[in-house]
């Protein structure tokens, strides 16, 4: 069972490497093709829209977990092949449609809900489950740091080489899925479980809260942050890589600390306290109009911004019954994807009139989520 969790953590790490490198490089690649910040923002928005469409479609498709993961990973590899072979905006758009290649920098694929379900049912001990979800997310952010280091060290910035590396890694993900056995669930049982009144209420409440957080998150995804530093401070792709090395290293370390913190103060307080601190730092990123200070507050923001993720994953996969987790996790992913969609478009407008508004609005929206979540679940003790 530990092997399954470790291998699925590796699969998530691979996707995170790919999404991180594409998100950081996308503003520079699209600029290289001759398009401005507003067009870049719209393309990032479109990638989120396609990802959300994929999520709902593949949640509805009746396939066993392994077959669904293999189909998704194969389409993902095909889309990266299209990107590698093409050299204009049309190929990028086709790739987005074929394989749901998100440019947001985060893994919001259907794969994640299936992997989380497989991990959750393979472990019964709550502490082991918490630590496995910490590892699952730690691998993700560690690979994001490696992707950033790759962009920083690869000074020539040849986009073809970047795409080839991502394509080869995506094929490794396919091999990982081929090597594993997955738990299976009956679709009828899922429907019966999700129709339970208590479960439906929990799913609706959590989905509503996650939608607020995602609305703010869409304004400051990896591609938009990379674009903001490029537009405001005119940094290079290599410099962006250096920034995100620190961002991802700090984030990875904080995710590991999350498991220990949640053991002491509980999952809900870990989620809210750490997230609230990070959003204050987020608000301060553009305040002083200095590259060094903007980087500093971004790094401080990242030191706690993702501590809520393993705690949230563990909370959701404890609160929701096992036979309803795939459906509920897909709902939450759909909400997080869907409500991130307006963010890049709004960011594009801010780039034209008031660039600092990207961070100000995102921070205020996410603070509202923190307060609302704590008000609703402060009495929940796990």
Residue pairs with C-beta under 8 A, 6 or more apart in sequence:
1 122
1 123
2 132
4 118
4 119
4 122
4 180
4 181
5 119
5 122
5 123
5 132
5 135
5 136
6 135
7 176
7 179
7 180
8 115
8 118
8 119
8 136
8 176
8 180
9 132
9 135
9 136
9 138
9 139
9 140
10 139
10 176
11 111
11 115
11 173
11 176
11 177
12 107
12 111
12 112
12 115
12 136
12 139
12 140
13 139
13 140
13 142
13 143
14 143
14 169
14 170
14 172
14 173
14 176
15 76
15 107
15 109
15 111
15 140
15 173
16 107
16 139
16 140
16 141
16 143
16 144
16 147
17 143
17 144
17 146
17 147
17 166
17 169
18 80
18 147
18 166
18 169
18 170
19 102
19 104
19 105
19 106
19 107
19 222
20 105
20 143
20 144
20 147
20 148
20 222
20 244
20 248
21 147
21 148
21 150
21 151
21 162
21 165
21 166
22 101
22 103
22 105
22 166
23 102
23 103
23 104
23 105
23 221
23 222
23 223
23 226
24 105
24 147
24 148
24 151
24 222
24 223
24 226
24 237
24 240
24 241
24 244
25 151
25 157
25 159
25 162
25 237
26 40
26 43
26 44
26 103
26 223
26 226
27 37
27 40
27 223
27 226
27 227
27 230
28 157
28 226
28 230
28 236
28 237
28 240
29 159
30 39
30 40
30 43
30 89
30 92
31 40
31 230
32 159
33 88
33 89
35 89
37 227
37 231
37 348
37 351
37 352
38 348
38 349
38 351
38 352
40 223
40 227
40 348
41 224
41 227
41 344
41 345
41 347
41 348
41 351
42 344
42 345
42 348
43 89
43 92
43 93
43 96
43 103
44 103
44 104
44 221
44 223
44 224
44 344
45 341
45 342
45 343
45 344
45 345
45 348
46 93
46 96
47 96
47 101
47 102
47 103
47 104
48 102
48 103
48 104
48 108
48 218
48 337
48 340
48 341
48 343
48 344
49 341
50 96
50 97
50 100
50 102
51 100
51 102
51 104
51 108
51 109
51 337
52 334
52 337
52 338
52 341
53 100
54 72
54 100
54 109
54 110
55 108
55 109
55 110
55 330
55 333
55 334
55 337
56 334
58 68
58 71
58 72
58 110
59 110
59 113
59 327
59 330
59 334
61 68
62 187
63 71
64 182
64 184
65 114
65 117
65 118
65 182
65 183
65 184
65 185
66 177
66 180
66 181
66 182
68 110
68 114
69 111
69 114
69 115
69 177
69 182
70 174
70 177
70 178
72 100
72 109
72 110
72 111
73 111
73 170
73 173
73 174
73 177
74 174
75 98
75 99
75 100
76 99
76 100
76 101
76 109
76 170
76 173
77 99
77 167
77 170
77 171
77 173
77 174
78 98
78 99
79 95
79 96
79 98
79 99
79 100
79 101
80 95
80 99
80 101
80 163
80 166
80 167
80 170
81 167
82 91
82 94
82 95
82 98
82 99
83 91
83 92
83 95
83 101
83 163
83 167
84 160
84 163
84 164
84 167
85 91
86 92
86 94
86 95
95 101
96 103
100 109
102 108
102 109
103 223
104 218
104 221
104 222
104 223
104 340
104 344
105 144
105 221
105 222
105 223
106 221
106 222
107 140
108 333
108 336
108 337
108 340
109 333
110 330
110 333
112 329
112 333
113 326
113 329
113 330
113 332
113 333
114 182
114 326
115 136
116 133
116 136
116 313
116 317
116 325
116 329
117 183
117 185
117 317
117 325
117 326
117 329
118 182
118 183
119 129
119 132
119 133
119 136
119 317
120 129
120 317
120 322
120 325
121 183
121 322
121 325
122 183
123 129
123 132
126 314
126 318
126 382
127 263
129 314
129 317
129 318
130 259
130 262
130 263
130 267
130 310
130 311
130 314
131 259
133 259
133 310
133 313
133 314
133 317
134 255
134 256
134 258
134 259
134 310
136 310
136 313
137 255
137 258
137 306
137 309
137 310
137 313
138 252
138 255
138 256
141 248
141 251
141 252
141 255
141 306
142 248
142 249
142 252
144 244
144 247
144 248
144 251
144 252
145 244
145 245
145 247
145 248
145 249
145 251
145 252
146 248
147 244
147 248
148 241
148 242
148 243
148 244
148 245
148 247
148 248
149 241
149 245
150 162
150 165
150 241
151 157
151 162
151 237
151 238
151 240
151 241
151 244
152 238
152 239
152 241
152 242
152 245
153 241
154 161
154 162
154 238
154 241
155 238
157 236
157 237
157 238
185 323
185 326
189 323
190 323
190 324
190 326
190 327
191 327
192 323
193 199
193 321
193 323
193 324
193 327
194 200
194 203
194 324
194 327
194 328
196 321
196 324
199 320
199 321
199 324
199 328
202 319
202 320
203 320
203 324
203 328
203 331
203 332
205 376
206 316
206 319
206 332
207 331
207 332
207 335
209 369
209 372
209 373
209 376
210 332
210 335
210 336
210 339
211 335
211 336
211 338
211 339
212 339
212 365
212 366
212 368
212 369
212 372
213 336
213 365
213 366
213 369
214 335
214 336
214 337
214 338
214 339
214 340
215 339
215 340
215 342
215 343
215 365
216 343
216 361
216 362
216 363
216 364
216 365
216 366
216 369
217 336
217 340
217 343
217 362
217 366
218 339
218 340
218 341
218 342
218 343
218 344
218 346
218 347
219 343
219 344
219 346
219 347
219 358
219 359
219 361
219 362
219 365
220 282
220 343
220 347
220 358
220 359
220 362
221 340
221 343
221 344
222 244
223 344
224 343
224 344
224 347
224 358
225 298
226 240
226 244
227 347
227 351
228 347
228 351
228 355
228 358
228 359
229 235
229 239
229 240
229 243
229 291
229 294
230 240
231 351
231 355
232 286
232 294
232 355
233 291
233 294
235 243
235 291
243 295
243 298
246 295
246 299
246 302
247 298
247 299
247 302
248 302
250 299
250 302
250 303
251 302
251 303
251 305
251 306
254 274
254 302
254 303
254 304
254 305
254 306
254 307
255 306
255 307
255 309
255 310
257 307
258 270
258 274
258 306
258 307
258 308
258 309
258 310
258 311
259 310
261 270
261 274
261 307
261 311
262 270
262 310
262 311
262 314
265 273
266 381
266 382
267 311
267 312
267 314
267 315
267 318
267 380
267 382
268 311
268 315
268 373
268 374
268 377
268 378
268 380
268 381
268 382
269 378
270 307
270 308
270 311
271 307
271 308
271 311
271 312
271 315
271 373
272 308
272 370
272 373
272 374
274 304
274 305
274 307
274 308
275 304
275 305
275 307
275 308
275 366
275 369
275 370
276 367
276 370
276 371
277 304
278 301
278 302
278 303
278 304
278 305
278 307
279 301
279 305
279 363
279 366
279 367
279 370
280 363
280 367
281 297
281 298
281 300
281 301
281 303
281 304
281 305
282 297
282 298
282 301
282 305
282 359
282 362
282 363
282 366
283 359
283 360
283 363
283 364
284 297
285 294
285 297
285 298
285 301
285 359
286 294
286 355
286 356
286 358
286 359
286 360
287 293
287 297
287 356
288 294
314 382
315 380
315 382
316 325
316 328
316 329
316 332
317 325
317 329
318 382
319 380
319 382
320 328
320 329
343 362
346 361
347 358
350 356
350 357
350 358
350 361
351 358
